[in-house]
Amino acid sequence: MFSFKKNIIQIQCQIKSFKIQSKIFVILISLFFVSCDFENNKKNNVLKKTYDVKFDRFEKKFFQSNDDSLDILIENYPYLFPRQYQISDWIAIKKDSTRKKIFKKSLDVFKDIESIESEIERIFNKTKFYFSEFIPPKIISINNGIDYKYKVVDSDSLILLSLDCYLDDYLLYKNIPNHISSQMKPDFIKNDLTELISSRYVGVPIDRKFVSKLIYHGKIIYLMNLISDIPVNQFLGYNKEQTKWIENNKKNVWKYFIENDLLFSTKSSLDYRFLANAPFSKFGLSIDYESPPMVGKWIGYQIVKSFAKNKNIFEILSMDNYKLYLKSNYKPIK
């Protein structure tokens, strides 16, 4: 009998203990979902906070201005009118037939720019979510005479955006190499502005090792993807064939870098061969003409992505490039 009562008491204790554990479990689960809810609401609230992004269409003000009102424009935009030029020089540019043709094309292509402004607005919102100190710069659009080396110019509180470098016009761009002109389309405005903003938060490597440069560009692309959701192949301007090539040959590319001791090399020629925008990457092999350019940037992104699992963006960006490489354990399978 005593044994029976003892068993009953043990069972009651177990039931009581189970009930207590169940309550604790329910409370913990509830707290978890409340916490998730809070974080989601916090994120949604931040992302809902919109910046009214409107491009300041300077090129329209300039080419549509009267000669007599040019003084006022110079006073309002002194940083766009170098002092070494006289008003007569600006009037000559305004009346130049080629410049007028380019401006007319800019008006046609960017008659409605609201969709682009909305995309940039979303990117600014996401940037603000991750970097609370971010202050959206003012964007001033210009025509710079199709100088594609200066499509976007960063001046901290403002960005100069040359719309005439995004017209997707074969005749205007016929003297520009195809691997460059192929990225001079309206869609690439978002790419270039995202890259500019992202590069503000990624420290330039102090050492000259190739692996540090790979990780540097990989961090930029990783952040670009985070704040814009643009695929990496689009950032690099890869078409379907180029994307397929790098996916199928990533193991061979990595093997080439390792076997030729490139990772710790400080040769500047590697930048031109594997990081610069060019018709193709330069391995010095028969496959060169089939390869896409900037395979080093693509590999750098893969390394950063491999390291980034379960890590926040600040840990990724602050991590020493060499240490990030070591901890990534990057090894392409295919």
Secondary structure, DSSP 8 states (H G I E B T S, - for coil): -HHHHHHHHHHHHHHHHHHHHHHHHHHHHHHHHHHHHHHHHHHHHHHH-------EEHHHHHHTS-GGGHHHHHHH-GGGS-TTS-HHHHHHHHH-HHHHHHHHHHHHHTS--HHHHHHHHHHHHHHHHH-TT----EEEEE--SS-GGGSEEEETTEEEEEGGGS---TTTTTTS-HHHHTT-STTHHHHHHHHHHHHTTS---SS--HHHHHHHHHHHHHHHHHHH---HHHHTT--HHHHHHHHHHHHHHHHHHHHTT-TT---THHHHHHTS--SS---SSTTGGGS-S-HHHHHHHHHHHHH-TT--HHHHHHS-HHHHHHHHT-----
